[in-house]
Amino acid sequence: MPTILRFRGLRVVIYSDDHRPPHVHVIGADREAKIALGGEGQRPSLVVNEGLSRREVALALVEIDRNRALLMQRWREIHGDA
């Protein structure tokens, strides 16, 4: 599970044995959220949240949107075309 980004005590990872559609997992101590990267022209969106605060989710959505191109590139490197 490669860590792609780190911010404010959270890690953004892409599991190598995961499934489509393209998404990332945001992991903190004993908590995790799954965020879809979205298609062209779409913003990332929360799929499931298991313990992150609203503030952490909001921050994660901003960081993932800001780094979406990098995350999509890494998704393709790990899983092939999105």
PEWORA-V835005 format. One line per field, one symbol per residue. ss: DSSP state (H for helix, E for strand, L for the rest). phi: phi as a letter, one per 30 degrees, with the letter a starting at -180 (. if undefined). burial: b if it has 9 or more other C-alpha atoms within 8 Angstrom, else e. A space follows every 50 residues. Layout:
ss = ???
phi = ???
burial = ???
This chain:
ss = LEEEEEELLEEEEELLLLLLLLEEEEEELLEEEEEELLLLLLLLEEEEEE LLLHHHHHHHHHHHHHLHHHHHHHHHHHHLLL
phi = .ddcbbahicccbbddcdbddeabccbbdhaabcbddideiccebdcabb jddeddddddddddddceddddddedddcjed
burial = eebbebeeebbbbbbeeeeeebbbbbbbeebbbbbbbbeeeeebbbeebe ebeeeebeebbeebbeebeebbebbbeeeeeb
